[in-house]
Amino acid sequence: MHTMPGRPRGSTRLARALGLDGNPLRRASDRAEAWIRIGLLAVFLIAGPMVALGAGGWAYHAEITAAPGQDAASSAGSSEVLAVIMTLALMALGLLAVLRLVRPS
C-alpha cells in the first residue's frame, strides 16, 4: 500500500482527535474518555434542539400571557431567541462540566 507523505486526511485527523484511531498504545481511560465525548456530543446534538424549542415555546407563552398593558421595547421574537440561545449555552456548559469531571487529571 502506497501512502503519500504529508498531512493526514480530515477523517483520519478527526478519528485521531476523538481517540478512535485504533492506536494500540492508547490507554483504556483514553478510549473511555473518547466514547464519553461522543456520547456527550450526541446528547447535545439530539437533546439540544428539543430543549431549546421547549424554552422558546415557554418564553413565547410567557410573553403572550403577560399583562396587556405591558408594551416592552423589544421585538416580538427577541425573548424566544434569547431563551433558545441561553438554553443551548447553558446545556453546552453543563456537558463540558460533565466532561471535565470525567477526564483524568
N, CA, C and O atoms as a Tinker XYZ file with bonds, in Angstrom:
   420  protein
     1  N      0.847000   -1.164000    0.000000    73     2
     2  CA     0.000000    0.000000    0.000000    64     1     3
     3  C      0.898000    1.234000    0.000000    63     2     4     5
     4  O      1.818000    1.338000    0.811000    81     3
     5  N      0.637000    2.133000   -0.879000    73     3     6
     6  CA     1.436000    3.338000   -1.031000    64     5     7
     7  C      0.678000    4.511000   -0.414000    63     6     8     9
     8  O     -0.445000    4.814000   -0.818000    81     7
     9  N      1.295000    5.165000    0.563000    73     7    10
    10  CA     0.684000    6.343000    1.159000    64     9    11
    11  C      1.521000    7.563000    0.839000    63    10    12    13
    12  O      2.743000    7.484000    0.713000    81    11
    13  N      0.855000    8.673000    0.712000    73    11    14
    14  CA     1.549000    9.912000    0.397000    64    13    15
    15  C      1.971000   10.586000    1.696000    63    14    16    17
    16  O      1.192000   10.648000    2.648000    81    15
    17  N      3.202000   11.091000    1.738000    73    15    18
    18  CA     3.630000   11.794000    2.940000    64    17    19
    19  C      2.928000   13.136000    3.061000    63    18    20    21
    20  O      2.428000   13.684000    2.078000    81    19
    21  N      2.899000   13.649000    4.264000    73    19    22
    22  CA     2.265000   14.941000    4.485000    64    21    23
    23  C      1.191000   14.855000    5.540000    63    22    24    25
    24  O      1.195000   13.960000    6.386000    81    23
    25  N      0.283000   15.785000    5.480000    73    23    26
    26  CA    -0.792000   15.837000    6.467000    64    25    27
    27  C     -1.814000   14.735000    6.210000    63    26    28    29
    28  O     -2.143000   14.446000    5.060000    81    27
    29  N     -2.320000   14.114000    7.292000    73    27    30
    30  CA    -3.361000   13.100000    7.108000    64    29    31
    31  C     -4.677000   13.737000    6.674000    63    30    32    33
    32  O     -4.898000   14.934000    6.857000    81    31
    33  N     -5.536000   12.917000    6.100000    73    31    34
    34  CA    -6.840000   13.414000    5.659000    64    33    35
    35  C     -7.666000   13.857000    6.850000    63    34    36    37
    36  O     -7.346000   13.555000    7.999000    81    35
    37  N     -8.745000   14.587000    6.548000    73    35    38
    38  CA    -9.601000   15.122000    7.600000    64    37    39
    39  C    -10.220000   14.053000    8.472000    63    38    40    41
    40  O    -10.291000   14.210000    9.691000    81    39
    41  N    -10.678000   12.951000    7.855000    73    39    42
    42  CA   -11.307000   11.889000    8.641000    64    41    43
    43  C    -10.302000   11.206000    9.554000    63    42    44    45
    44  O    -10.645000   10.799000   10.664000    81    43
    45  N     -9.061000   11.077000    9.093000    73    43    46
    46  CA    -8.026000   10.473000    9.919000    64    45    47
    47  C     -7.681000   11.376000   11.096000    63    46    48    49
    48  O     -7.503000   10.907000   12.220000    81    47
    49  N     -7.587000   12.674000   10.828000    73    47    50
    50  CA    -7.302000   13.615000   11.913000    64    49    51
    51  C     -8.433000   13.650000   12.927000    63    50    52    53
    52  O     -8.183000   13.736000   14.129000    81    51
    53  N     -9.685000   13.584000   12.452000    73    51    54
    54  CA   -10.825000   13.585000   13.365000    64    53    55
    55  C    -10.830000   12.331000   14.222000    63    54    56    57
    56  O    -11.056000   12.411000   15.430000    81    55
    57  N    -10.584000   11.175000   13.618000    73    55    58
    58  CA   -10.542000    9.924000   14.383000    64    57    59
    59  C     -9.427000    9.965000   15.415000    63    58    60    61
    60  O     -9.600000    9.487000   16.536000    81    59
    61  N     -8.306000   10.522000   15.052000    73    59    62
    62  CA    -7.191000   10.627000   15.990000    64    61    63
    63  C     -7.519000   11.590000   17.126000    63    62    64    65
    64  O     -7.190000   11.327000   18.283000    81    63
    65  N     -8.164000   12.700000   16.797000    73    63    66
    66  CA    -8.520000   13.683000   17.826000    64    65    67
    67  C     -9.559000   13.132000   18.789000    63    66    68    69
    68  O     -9.530000   13.440000   19.981000    81    67
    69  N    -10.479000   12.320000   18.278000    73    67    70
    70  CA   -11.501000   11.733000   19.130000    64    69    71
    71  C    -11.001000   10.505000   19.892000    63    70    72    73
    72  O    -11.684000   10.009000   20.788000    81    71
    73  N     -9.819000   10.018000   19.540000    73    71    74
    74  CA    -9.276000    8.842000   20.209000    64    73    75
    75  C     -9.802000    7.550000   19.653000    63    74    76    77
    76  O     -9.760000    6.523000   20.331000    81    75
    77  N    -10.298000    7.573000   18.433000    73    75    78
    78  CA   -10.877000    6.371000   17.817000    64    77    79
    79  C    -10.019000    5.853000   16.671000    63    78    80    81
    80  O    -10.542000    5.214000   15.759000    81    79
    81  N     -8.724000    6.111000   16.696000    73    79    82
    82  CA    -7.866000    5.726000   15.587000    64    81    83
    83  C     -7.332000    4.304000   15.703000    63    82    84    85
    84  O     -6.602000    3.857000   14.818000    81    83
    85  N     -7.672000    3.588000   16.757000    73    83    86
    86  CA    -7.230000    2.204000   16.905000    64    85    87
    87  C     -5.784000    2.076000   17.337000    63    86    88    89
    88  O     -5.185000    1.020000   17.138000    81    87
    89  N     -5.216000    3.087000   17.906000    73    87    90
    90  CA    -3.836000    3.069000   18.358000    64    89    91
    91  C     -3.715000    2.089000   19.523000    63    90    92    93
    92  O     -4.374000    2.275000   20.546000    81    91
    93  N     -2.885000    1.046000   19.394000    73    91    94
    94  CA    -2.774000    0.067000   20.484000    64    93    95
    95  C     -2.085000    0.625000   21.725000    63    94    96    97
    96  O     -2.164000    0.021000   22.795000    81    95
    97  N     -1.415000    1.764000   21.601000    73    95    98
    98  CA    -0.741000    2.351000   22.748000    64    97    99
    99  C     -1.646000    3.268000   23.563000    63    98   100   101
   100  O     -1.248000    3.781000   24.609000    81    99
   101  N     -2.853000    3.466000   23.079000    73    99   102
   102  CA    -3.783000    4.344000   23.785000    64   101   103
   103  C     -4.290000    3.636000   25.045000    63   102   104   105
   104  O     -4.639000    2.456000   25.005000    81   103
   105  N     -4.328000    4.373000   26.168000    73   103   106
   106  CA    -4.772000    3.781000   27.428000    64   105   107
   107  C     -6.274000    3.508000   27.401000    63   106   108   109
   108  O     -7.008000    4.107000   26.615000    81   107
   109  N     -6.716000    2.610000   28.255000    73   107   110
   110  CA    -8.144000    2.296000   28.345000    64   109   111
   111  C     -8.931000    3.514000   28.811000    63   110   112   113
   112  O    -10.061000    3.731000   28.373000    81   111
   113  N     -8.340000    4.304000   29.692000    73   111   114
   114  CA    -9.036000    5.503000   30.147000    64   113   115
   115  C     -9.190000    6.514000   29.013000    63   114   116   117
   116  O    -10.179000    7.246000   28.971000    81   115
   117  N     -8.227000    6.564000   28.098000    73   115   118
   118  CA    -8.343000    7.449000   26.937000    64   117   119
   119  C     -9.456000    6.992000   26.003000    63   118   120   121
   120  O    -10.204000    7.808000   25.463000    81   119
   121  N     -9.556000    5.686000   25.821000    73   119   122
   122  CA   -10.641000    5.155000   24.974000    64   121   123
   123  C    -12.004000    5.409000   25.616000    63   122   124   125
   124  O    -12.962000    5.753000   24.924000    81   123
   125  N    -12.093000    5.243000   26.932000    73   123   126
   126  CA   -13.353000    5.513000   27.631000    64   125   127
   127  C    -13.717000    6.990000   27.532000    63   126   128   129
   128  O    -14.882000    7.336000   27.337000    81   127
   129  N    -12.730000    7.848000   27.667000    73   127   130
   130  CA   -12.984000    9.280000   27.543000    64   129   131
   131  C    -13.470000    9.638000   26.143000    63   130   132   133
   132  O    -14.338000   10.497000   25.985000    81   131
   133  N    -12.916000    8.986000   25.138000    73   131   134
   134  CA   -13.344000    9.241000   23.761000    64   133   135
   135  C    -14.812000    8.867000   23.577000    63   134   136   137
   136  O    -15.565000    9.604000   22.940000    81   135
   137  N    -15.219000    7.733000   24.126000    73   135   138
   138  CA   -16.621000    7.329000   23.992000    64   137   139
   139  C    -17.542000    8.240000   24.804000    63   138   140   141
   140  O    -18.673000    8.500000   24.394000    81   139
   141  N    -17.069000    8.721000   25.943000    73   139   142
   142  CA   -17.870000    9.660000   26.724000    64   141   143
   143  C    -18.034000   10.964000   25.963000    63   142   144   145
   144  O    -19.119000   11.546000   25.957000    81   143
   145  N    -16.957000   11.435000   25.313000    73   143   146
   146  CA   -17.058000   12.643000   24.486000    64   145   147
   147  C    -18.084000   12.483000   23.380000    63   146   148   149
   148  O    -18.890000   13.381000   23.132000    81   147
   149  N    -18.052000   11.347000   22.722000    73   147   150
   150  CA   -19.009000   11.096000   21.637000    64   149   151
   151  C    -20.428000   11.058000   22.187000    63   150   152   153
   152  O    -21.349000   11.598000   21.573000    81   151
   153  N    -20.607000   10.428000   23.334000    73   151   154
   154  CA   -21.935000   10.378000   23.942000    64   153   155
   155  C    -22.450000   11.753000   24.335000    63   154   156   157
   156  O    -23.622000   12.062000   24.123000    81   155
   157  N    -21.576000   12.588000   24.912000    73   155   158
   158  CA   -21.989000   13.935000   25.289000    64   157   159
   159  C    -22.298000   14.787000   24.062000    63   158   160   161
   160  O    -23.220000   15.602000   24.089000    81   159
   161  N    -21.534000   14.604000   22.989000    73   159   162
   162  CA   -21.820000   15.319000   21.751000    64   161   163
   163  C    -23.167000   14.885000   21.179000    63   162   164   165
   164  O    -23.936000   15.711000   20.688000    81   163
   165  N    -23.444000   13.591000   21.245000    73   163   166
   166  CA   -24.736000   13.092000   20.756000    64   165   167
   167  C    -25.888000   13.650000   21.601000    63   166   168   169
   168  O    -26.934000   14.014000   21.064000    81   167
   169  N    -25.694000   13.716000   22.906000    73   167   170
   170  CA   -26.729000   14.287000   23.772000    64   169   171
   171  C    -26.984000   15.738000   23.396000    63   170   172   173
   172  O    -28.133000   16.172000   23.314000    81   171
   173  N    -25.904000   16.492000   23.166000    73   171   174
   174  CA   -26.065000   17.899000   22.813000    64   173   175
   175  C    -26.759000   18.052000   21.465000    63   174   176   177
   176  O    -27.642000   18.897000   21.317000    81   175
   177  N    -26.371000   17.243000   20.482000    73   175   178
   178  CA   -26.949000   17.384000   19.147000    64   177   179
   179  C    -28.384000   16.875000   19.054000    63   178   180   181
   180  O    -29.154000   17.350000   18.219000    81   179
   181  N    -28.750000   15.923000   19.895000    73   179   182
   182  CA   -30.109000   15.376000   19.845000    64   181   183
   183  C    -31.039000   16.116000   20.798000    63   182   184   185
   184  O    -32.122000   16.552000   20.407000    81   183
   185  N    -30.610000   16.255000   22.053000    73   183   186
   186  CA   -31.493000   16.864000   23.045000    64   185   187
   187  C    -31.458000   18.389000   23.006000    63   186   188   189
   188  O    -32.423000   19.037000   23.409000    81   187
   189  N    -30.373000   18.961000   22.533000    73   187   190
   190  CA   -30.238000   20.415000   22.500000    64   189   191
   191  C    -31.355000   21.117000   21.754000    63   190   192   193
   192  O    -31.984000   22.018000   22.309000    81   191
   193  N    -31.624000   20.733000   20.507000    73   191   194
   194  CA   -32.710000   21.407000   19.788000    64   193   195
   195  C    -34.074000   21.214000   20.443000    63   194   196   197
   196  O    -34.895000   22.131000   20.436000    81   195
   197  N    -34.324000   20.037000   21.007000    73   195   198
   198  CA   -35.618000   19.811000   21.652000    64   197   199
   199  C    -35.782000   20.690000   22.888000    63   198   200   201
   200  O    -36.842000   21.279000   23.098000    81   199
   201  N    -34.734000   20.779000   23.704000    73   199   202
   202  CA   -34.795000   21.608000   24.902000    64   201   203
   203  C    -34.886000   23.083000   24.525000    63   202   204   205
   204  O    -35.615000   23.843000   25.163000    81   203
   205  N    -34.155000   23.488000   23.499000    73   203   206
   206  CA   -34.187000   24.885000   23.069000    64   205   207
   207  C    -35.563000   25.269000   22.535000    63   206   208   209
   208  O    -36.053000   26.363000   22.813000    81   207
   209  N    -36.182000   24.385000   21.776000    73   207   210
   210  CA   -37.532000   24.674000   21.285000    64   209   211
   211  C    -38.526000   24.763000   22.435000    63   210   212   213
   212  O    -39.426000   25.602000   22.417000    81   211
   213  N    -38.367000   23.909000   23.425000    73   211   214
   214  CA   -39.228000   23.989000   24.603000    64   213   215
   215  C    -39.054000   25.299000   25.348000    63   214   216   217
   216  O    -40.034000   25.895000   25.793000    81   215
   217  N    -37.821000   25.751000   25.487000    73   215   218
   218  CA   -37.572000   27.023000   26.166000    64   217   219
   219  C    -38.119000   28.189000   25.351000    63   218   220   221
   220  O    -38.657000   29.142000   25.916000    81   219
   221  N    -37.985000   28.122000   24.027000    73   219   222
   222  CA   -38.550000   29.166000   23.177000    64   221   223
   223  C    -40.058000   29.206000   23.270000    63   222   224   225
   224  O    -40.650000   30.284000   23.316000    81   223
   225  N    -40.689000   28.043000   23.297000    73   223   226
   226  CA   -42.141000   27.974000   23.456000    64   225   227
   227  C    -42.591000   28.500000   24.806000    63   226   228   229
   228  O    -43.622000   29.164000   24.909000    81   227
   229  N    -41.812000   28.199000   25.847000    73   227   230
   230  CA   -42.134000   28.706000   27.169000    64   229   231
   231  C    -42.041000   30.230000   27.197000    63   230   232   233
   232  O    -42.904000   30.898000   27.765000    81   231
   233  N    -40.989000   30.779000   26.580000    73   231   234
   234  CA   -40.830000   32.240000   26.547000    64   233   235
   235  C    -41.941000   32.890000   25.729000    63   234   236   237
   236  O    -42.431000   33.960000   26.089000    81   235
   237  N    -42.338000   32.254000   24.638000    73   235   238
   238  CA   -43.434000   32.800000   23.821000    64   237   239
   239  C    -44.732000   32.809000   24.622000    63   238   240   241
   240  O    -45.469000   33.796000   24.618000    81   239
   241  N    -45.001000   31.711000   25.303000    73   239   242
   242  CA   -46.225000   31.622000   26.097000    64   241   243
   243  C    -46.214000   32.660000   27.219000    63   242   244   245
   244  O    -47.237000   33.287000   27.496000    81   243
   245  N    -45.074000   32.841000   27.857000    73   243   246
   246  CA   -44.976000   33.834000   28.923000    64   245   247
   247  C    -45.176000   35.243000   28.378000    63   246   248   249
   248  O    -45.730000   36.102000   29.064000    81   247
   249  N    -44.732000   35.482000   27.158000    73   247   250
   250  CA   -44.877000   36.813000   26.576000    64   249   251
   251  C    -46.319000   37.109000   26.167000    63   250   252   253
   252  O    -46.802000   38.226000   26.354000    81   251
   253  N    -47.012000   36.105000   25.605000    73   251   254
   254  CA   -48.380000   36.379000   25.163000    64   253   255
   255  C    -49.371000   36.395000   26.311000    63   254   256   257
   256  O    -50.458000   36.957000   26.182000    81   255
   257  N    -49.010000   35.785000   27.437000    73   255   258
   258  CA   -49.915000   35.793000   28.585000    64   257   259
   259  C    -49.578000   36.898000   29.573000    63   258   260   261
   260  O    -50.186000   36.979000   30.640000    81   259
   261  N    -48.613000   37.753000   29.232000    73   259   262
   262  CA   -48.252000   38.870000   30.100000    64   261   263
   263  C    -49.400000   39.876000   30.110000    63   262   264   265
   264  O    -50.305000   39.820000   29.277000    81   263
   265  N    -49.342000   40.779000   31.054000    73   263   266
   266  CA   -50.392000   41.798000   31.170000    64   265   267
   267  C    -50.489000   42.591000   29.872000    63   266   268   269
   268  O    -49.468000   42.955000   29.289000    81   267
   269  N    -51.721000   42.862000   29.414000    73   267   270
   270  CA   -51.873000   43.559000   28.140000    64   269   271
   271  C    -51.345000   44.984000   28.151000    63   270   272   273
   272  O    -51.083000   45.537000   27.083000    81   271
   273  N    -51.182000   45.589000   29.292000    73   271   274
   274  CA   -50.693000   46.954000   29.367000    64   273   275
   275  C    -49.191000   47.072000   29.162000    63   274   276   277
   276  O    -48.690000   48.177000   28.955000    81   275
   277  N    -48.456000   45.957000   29.215000    73   275   278
   278  CA   -47.013000   45.994000   29.054000    64   277   279
   279  C    -46.673000   45.976000   27.576000    63   278   280   281
   280  O    -46.978000   45.017000   26.866000    81   279
   281  N    -46.048000   47.032000   27.125000    73   279   282
   282  CA   -45.595000   47.099000   25.745000    64   281   283
   283  C    -44.101000   47.285000   25.726000    63   282   284   285
   284  O    -43.564000   48.377000   25.537000    81   283
   285  N    -43.404000   46.047000   25.952000    73   283   286
   286  CA   -41.922000   46.090000   26.022000    64   285   287
   287  C    -41.328000   46.662000   24.763000    63   286   288   289
   288  O    -41.993000   46.545000   23.733000    81   287
   289  N    -40.056000   47.321000   24.709000    73   287   290
   290  CA   -39.419000   47.981000   23.558000    64   289   291
   291  C    -38.774000   46.952000   22.642000    63   290   292   293
   292  O    -38.346000   47.305000   21.543000    81   291
   293  N    -38.691000   45.716000   23.049000    73   291   294
   294  CA   -38.051000   44.692000   22.233000    64   293   295
   295  C    -39.017000   44.171000   21.173000    63   294   296   297
   296  O    -40.231000   44.353000   21.264000    81   295
   297  N    -38.453000   43.531000   20.186000    73   295   298
   298  CA   -39.289000   42.975000   19.124000    64   297   299
   299  C    -40.054000   41.763000   19.638000    63   298   300   301
   300  O    -39.802000   41.273000   20.738000    81   299
   301  N    -40.982000   41.294000   18.834000    73   299   302
   302  CA   -41.882000   40.232000   19.273000    64   301   303
   303  C    -41.157000   38.922000   19.558000    63   302   304   305
   304  O    -41.549000   38.202000   20.476000    81   303
   305  N    -40.130000   38.595000   18.814000    73   303   306
   306  CA   -39.488000   37.295000   18.977000    64   305   307
   307  C    -38.169000   37.326000   19.710000    63   306   308   309
   308  O    -37.486000   36.305000   19.786000    81   307
   309  N    -37.788000   38.485000   20.259000    73   307   310
   310  CA   -36.464000   38.573000   20.881000    64   309   311
   311  C    -36.359000   37.722000   22.136000    63   310   312   313
   312  O    -35.298000   37.160000   22.405000    81   311
   313  N    -37.429000   37.613000   22.907000    73   311   314
   314  CA   -37.347000   36.806000   24.122000    64   313   315
   315  C    -37.248000   35.319000   23.790000    63   314   316   317
   316  O    -36.588000   34.567000   24.508000    81   315
   317  N    -37.895000   34.892000   22.713000    73   315   318
   318  CA   -37.794000   33.487000   22.310000    64   317   319
   319  C    -36.379000   33.152000   21.847000    63   318   320   321
   320  O    -35.826000   32.110000   22.197000    81   319
   321  N    -35.807000   34.051000   21.058000    73   319   322
   322  CA   -34.448000   33.822000   20.558000    64   321   323
   323  C    -33.458000   33.809000   21.714000    63   322   324   325
   324  O    -32.566000   32.962000   21.767000    81   323
   325  N    -33.617000   34.740000   22.630000    73   323   326
   326  CA   -32.737000   34.788000   23.794000    64   325   327
   327  C    -32.866000   33.519000   24.636000    63   326   328   329
   328  O    -31.865000   32.991000   25.120000    81   327
   329  N    -34.088000   33.034000   24.811000    73   327   330
   330  CA   -34.296000   31.806000   25.582000    64   329   331
   331  C    -33.632000   30.614000   24.907000    63   330   332   333
   332  O    -33.043000   29.769000   25.582000    81   331
   333  N    -33.718000   30.536000   23.591000    73   331   334
   334  CA   -33.101000   29.428000   22.851000    64   333   335
   335  C    -31.587000   29.493000   22.974000    63   334   336   337
   336  O    -30.942000   28.480000   23.247000    81   335
   337  N    -31.015000   30.679000   22.776000    73   335   338
   338  CA   -29.562000   30.817000   22.839000    64   337   339
   339  C    -29.043000   30.525000   24.238000    63   338   340   341
   340  O    -28.044000   29.823000   24.393000    81   339
   341  N    -29.700000   31.046000   25.240000    73   339   342
   342  CA   -29.261000   30.810000   26.614000    64   341   343
   343  C    -29.400000   29.344000   27.008000    63   342   344   345
   344  O    -28.555000   28.809000   27.726000    81   343
   345  N    -30.454000   28.698000   26.542000    73   343   346
   346  CA   -30.636000   27.276000   26.852000    64   345   347
   347  C    -29.526000   26.440000   26.240000    63   346   348   349
   348  O    -28.960000   25.571000   26.903000    81   347
   349  N    -29.213000   26.698000   24.979000    73   347   350
   350  CA   -28.138000   25.946000   24.331000    64   349   351
   351  C    -26.789000   26.225000   24.988000    63   350   352   353
   352  O    -25.975000   25.316000   25.147000    81   351
   353  N    -26.553000   27.471000   25.368000    73   351   354
   354  CA   -25.287000   27.809000   26.013000    64   353   355
   355  C    -25.163000   27.123000   27.376000    63   354   356   357
   356  O    -24.112000   26.573000   27.705000    81   355
   357  N    -26.229000   27.159000   28.155000    73   355   358
   358  CA   -26.188000   26.506000   29.468000    64   357   359
   359  C    -26.066000   24.991000   29.351000    63   358   360   361
   360  O    -25.389000   24.354000   30.158000    81   359
   361  N    -26.714000   24.425000   28.358000    73   359   362
   362  CA   -26.606000   22.985000   28.144000    64   361   363
   363  C    -25.179000   22.615000   27.739000    63   362   364   365
   364  O    -24.636000   21.619000   28.218000    81   363
   365  N    -24.577000   23.405000   26.865000    73   363   366
   366  CA   -23.193000   23.149000   26.458000    64   365   367
   367  C    -22.242000   23.276000   27.642000    63   366   368   369
   368  O    -21.340000   22.454000   27.802000    81   367
   369  N    -22.432000   24.294000   28.466000    73   367   370
   370  CA   -21.581000   24.455000   29.646000    64   369   371
   371  C    -21.746000   23.297000   30.624000    63   370   372   373
   372  O    -20.771000   22.829000   31.212000    81   371
   373  N    -22.975000   22.841000   30.794000    73   371   374
   374  CA   -23.209000   21.698000   31.671000    64   373   375
   375  C    -22.536000   20.432000   31.170000    63   374   376   377
   376  O    -21.945000   19.687000   31.951000    81   375
   377  N    -22.624000   20.189000   29.873000    73   375   378
   378  CA   -21.988000   18.998000   29.310000    64   377   379
   379  C    -20.467000   19.111000   29.357000    63   378   380   381
   380  O    -19.782000   18.110000   29.567000    81   379
   381  N    -19.934000   20.306000   29.164000    73   379   382
   382  CA   -18.487000   20.489000   29.298000    64   381   383
   383  C    -18.037000   20.271000   30.737000    63   382   384   385
   384  O    -16.946000   19.753000   30.975000    81   383
   385  N    -18.871000   20.663000   31.699000    73   383   386
   386  CA   -18.546000   20.412000   33.101000    64   385   387
   387  C    -18.532000   18.917000   33.389000    63   386   388   389
   388  O    -17.666000   18.434000   34.118000    81   387
   389  N    -19.484000   18.184000   32.822000    73   387   390
   390  CA   -19.500000   16.723000   32.990000    64   389   391
   391  C    -18.241000   16.115000   32.384000    63   390   392   393
   392  O    -17.627000   15.233000   32.985000    81   391
   393  N    -17.854000   16.579000   31.201000    73   391   394
   394  CA   -16.641000   16.068000   30.562000    64   393   395
   395  C    -15.416000   16.374000   31.417000    63   394   396   397
   396  O    -14.519000   15.539000   31.538000    81   395
   397  N    -15.375000   17.548000   32.000000    73   395   398
   398  CA   -14.237000   17.917000   32.844000    64   397   399
   399  C    -14.179000   17.041000   34.093000    63   398   400   401
   400  O    -13.089000   16.694000   34.547000    81   399
   401  N    -15.321000   16.680000   34.650000    73   399   402
   402  CA   -15.343000   15.809000   35.824000    64   401   403
   403  C    -14.912000   14.395000   35.480000    63   402   404   405
   404  O    -14.328000   13.698000   36.311000    81   403
   405  N    -15.196000   13.972000   34.262000    73   403   406
   406  CA   -14.878000   12.594000   33.862000    64   405   407
   407  C    -13.414000   12.445000   33.462000    63   406   408   409
   408  O    -12.815000   11.390000   33.668000    81   407
   409  N    -12.843000   13.494000   32.896000    73   407   410
   410  CA   -11.453000   13.421000   32.405000    64   409   411
   411  C    -10.483000   13.159000   33.532000    63   410   412   413
   412  O    -10.609000   13.729000   34.616000    81   411
   413  N     -9.515000   12.297000   33.281000    73   411   414
   414  CA    -8.472000   12.106000   34.298000    64   413   415
   415  C     -7.551000   13.314000   34.313000    63   414   416   417
   416  O     -7.278000   13.909000   33.270000    81   415
   417  N     -7.084000   13.667000   35.473000    73   415   418
   418  CA    -6.232000   14.855000   35.601000    64   417   419
   419  C     -4.792000   14.545000   35.331000    63   418   420
   420  O     -3.945000   15.436000   35.398000    81   419
